[in-house]
Amino acid sequence: MKALILASIAVLVLTGAATAEPSNSTPHARACMAKYGFTYAQWRAYQVPAEKAVPYRQCRDAKK
């Protein structure tokens, strides 16, 4: 039973990294930030409003 719980926790921890957002520090991501008028420092400080963050994420993810 203990092994099952530990295995479940390990699976949850490992799958969390797979669902994380793409990197925001790539040149393409930085260009998208500039396009929508904010900086990497503002992004890291959670100072970007949703009306800029949503199209930024679409721009950043469009490169895939």
VOGU-3710 file (C-alpha; in Angstrom, 3 decimals, decimal comma):
1> mkalilasia> 0,000/0,000/0,000  2,834/2,348/0,879  4,534/1,601/-2,440  1,333/2,402/-4,312  1,058/5,790/-2,615  4,706/6,594/-3,344  4,306/5,530/-6,968  1,210/7,721/-7,296  3,055/10,723/-5,902  5,986/10,107/-8,250
11> vlvltgaata> 3,668/9,978/-11,269  1,983/13,237/-10,251  5,317/14,991/-9,773  6,748/13,759/-13,077  3,664/14,655/-15,134  3,585/18,165/-13,651  6,756/19,090/-15,537  5,287/17,840/-18,806  2,310/20,204/-18,552  4,367/23,309/-17,734
21> epsnstphar> 4,268/26,349/-20,002  6,919/26,746/-22,698  9,930/28,927/-21,895  9,361/32,664/-21,831  13,035/33,545/-22,208  13,566/32,510/-25,835  14,190/35,153/-28,505  10,809/34,353/-30,079  9,007/34,767/-26,738  10,831/38,055/-26,092
31> acmakygfty> 9,793/39,321/-29,545  6,173/38,489/-28,723  6,506/40,401/-25,440  7,783/43,438/-27,305  4,918/43,102/-29,781  2,380/43,320/-26,951  4,232/46,050/-25,037  5,714/44,514/-21,908  9,069/43,245/-20,696  10,361/39,945/-19,357
41> aqwrayqvpa> 10,753/41,571/-15,917  7,077/42,572/-15,933  6,099/39,038/-16,967  8,156/37,530/-14,144  6,618/39,979/-11,638  3,061/39,024/-12,717  2,385/42,621/-13,802  0,966/41,793/-17,242  -2,821/42,130/-17,555  -4,835/39,286/-19,061
51> ekavpyrqcr> -5,709/41,281/-22,183  -1,983/41,284/-23,053  -1,089/37,852/-21,647  -3,584/35,847/-23,698  -2,478/37,083/-27,140  1,152/36,900/-26,005  0,767/33,192/-25,193  -0,859/32,592/-28,567  2,042/34,367/-30,293  4,642/32,478/-28,233
61> dakk> 3,013/29,111/-28,843  2,476/29,703/-32,582  6,174/29,029/-33,250  5,785/25,330/-32,388
//
